């Protein structure tokens, strides 16, 4: 395990934004969450083999539409959603993981680690960003007998007040319901969901995804004084432009039977 630092937060935003292939939240939100998490305390990044075998892992993220004009998410919403999930799940949630990489989603779980002491797993449901909770869901939508538990907390206070919802049922059905909730509460809402056995995550997660983003972001930042040839900022169409580090490369790649490795990522 290792402590995540303010430097890591910068790298996560840069590298995560590229690996997302155009999605995964907003740069300013990632910078806010990373700064707050690493200044408040020291979130811990853990590998899957560093947790007790009887651990459970929950996915933490936000649900909604990136184009929404009235979205509001407060850092406390992420913490509150996980607190409520821990109450209702009644299983030992020792770590949290993100569903995907992205400008802000690579930092999912960091604030929860700082406040609640859970570990941030160096694993994602998917290396790149995706539009629904069914993707990056570790195959739980097809797992026979699995009951999804998903909690959302937050919303635009001025328009809708604070909204809290605890939902149980088929993962695909619950995902559809929560997407509707996100629209009705301003466009985006914090979520903690799908506690599952560590072994299932070992078998189905995209391991090393966070470290991959950190390594990539570090290389990008190192290249900037020399003049990176392109920017990692999203283009007006939402795609991610190509960039160059003048010969530098990142060799680490996620390991997963279901997750996507770099060779699967489409060009920007």
N, C-alpha and C positions, 0 to 999 in steps of 0.2 A: 504494500500500500504506500501511497505517497500523498502529501498535502498538495492541494491545488492552490496556486498563487495568483496574484494579480497579473503577472506575466502570462501565466497559462490562460487566464481569461481572455487576454488579447489574442493569443494564438488560436483559441477555440473559436472566436468570432470569425477570424480571417479564414482559417482552414475549413471550419464548418460551413461557411457560406459557399465555398467552392464545391465541396463534396455534396452539398444539397442539390446542386444542378438547378438552382433557380428558386427553391422554396425554403422552408425552414425558418420562417419568422423574419424579424427586422434587425438590422445591425444595431440600431440605437437601443433596442430592447435587450439584445444580448450583452451589450456593453454595460447597461444598467444592472442587469442581473449578475453578471460576472463580478463587477466592482463591489456590489453590495455583499455578495456571498463571501468573497475573499477578504473583505475588510471587517465584516461582522465576526467571522471565525475562519477556520481553515477546513474546508470540505475535503474529504478523503476519497481518493480514487482507488478502487480495488479491482483486482482480477477475479475471475470466477472461481479460481482454485484457492483464493484467500478467505473465503467465507465458509462457515460451518455447513456441513452437508444437509442439515435439516432447515436451512434458511429458506425464506421466501423472498421473492423479488417483485416489486411493483413498478409499473411504467408510469412516469410522470411527464406531462406535456401540457399543451393547450389545444383546444378544439375550436375551429371556426374558419372563417373566410378571410384570407389576407387582404382582400379589397374592401372589407367593411370600414365604413367611415366613423362609426361611433363606438369602436371597441375600447375596452378599458380592462387592463389586468394589473392588479397591484401585487407586489412580491409576496405579501402575506396570503394572497389567495392560493398560491402554490402550496404553501405550508399548511394552510387550513384544510385543503382538499386531502392531503396525505394524512393529516391527523384524523379526519373523519373516516378515511378508508381503514386505517389501523384499528379504529374502534369497531367497525362493523365486520371486518374480515376475520378477526380472532385467530390470526396465524402470525408466526414470528417474522415480520417483514424486516429484514436486516439490511437491505440495499434497495436502491431505486435505479432505474435505467431510463434512458430516453428512447422514444420510438424511432428517432431519425437524427441525422446530422442537419445543421442549418446555422444561420447567423445567430439565432437565439436558442434553437433547440439542442445544439451541442452542449449548452450549459444547463439543460433541464436536470434538476436534481441537486444542483450545487447549493442553492439556498436551503433546500430541505436538509441536506447534510450538515450545513452550518448551524441550523436552528435545532434540528431534532436528533442529530447524531447518526443518522443512517449513512451507509456508504454509498458513493456513486460508483456504479458498476461500469467498467470499461467495456461496455457492450451496448449495442443498439438493436432495435428490431429490424432496422434497415440502414445501410450506410447513407443512402441518399434520401431526400425528402419525398413525401408522397401525400396525396390529397385526402386520404381517409384513414380512420383507425383500424380498418380491416387489414390494410397494408401495414407492415411493421408490427403485426399483432402476434408474432411468434407461432403462427399456425393454430392459435387457440380457437379460432372460429370454426375449425374443422375437428377439434378434439372432442370426441364423444363424451358426453356427460359433464363437460366443463361449464360451470356457472360463472359468467362474467360479473364482477362487481366493479362499478365505475362511479366515482364521485366527482362532481363539478362544483366549483365555488367561485363566486366573483360576479362579473358583469358590470355594466355601466351604471354606477350608483345614481347619477343624476337622472337618468331616464327610467331605470327599472329597479333601483335599490339593490341590495345584496341578494344574490340568489344562491341557494344551496340545494343540491339534489343528489340523492343516493339511489342508484339503479342496479338491479340484479336481473339476470336473465341470459338469453342467448347473446353472444358477443355481437353478432352482426345486427341484431335488432336493437340492442342497447346503443350501439354506435350510431345508428340512424336517428334514434330519439335524442341523443346528446347533440348531434349536429343541428337539429331543429332548435334545441334549447339555446345553443350558442347564438343562433340568429336572433332569437327573441330577447336575448339579454344584452344585445349591443354588437354582436359579431364575433367575439372571442371570449373564452372562459377557461380558467385553469382546471386541470383534471389530474386525478390519481386513479389508477385502474389496474385491473387484471392481476392481482397477486397470484403468483404461481411458484411451484417448487423450483429450487435452484437447478436441479438436474434437467428440467425442461428447458431452462434458459441455456444451460451448457450445450444441449443438443440442437437448439434452434436459433440462438442469437448470433449476431454479427460481432464477434469478439475483436477487441482492439480498435473499435471505431472511434472512440474518444482520443486515444493516443495517436491514431492516424491523423485526426484533425489538428491536434496540438503540434505534431511534427510538421505538417504541411504549413500551418500558420507561422511557425517559427522560421521555416525556410522563406516564406513570403516576406516576412518582416525583415529578415536579414538581407534580402535582395533589394529592398526599397531604396536604401541609400545609393546603390549602384544603378538604380533606374529600372525597376521592373517594367517590362515592355507593355503590359496590359494590366488593367485593373480587375479586381475580383468583385467589383460592385455589379449589381444586377443591371442588365440593359433595360431599356424601356419596354421590351417585350417580355421581360421576366427571365430570360435566359442568362447564363453566366458566361462572361467573356473569358477567352483563353488568356493565360499569363505566362511569363517566363521568368525563371530565376537564374538565367545565364548559366545553365549547365547543372545546377543543383537538382537533386531528385530525392524523393522520399521512398524508401524501400519497403517500409512496413505495410502490410495489408491485412485486413480483417480475415478471420477464419470462421466460416460458417457454412453448413450445408444448405441453409435457406437464405442467409444474408447475401448481399451483393458485394463483391470485391471490386477494386478499381478497374479491372479489365472489363467489367460490365457497365461502367458508367458512360453515358453518351457524351459526345463532345459538345462543348458549349458553343 
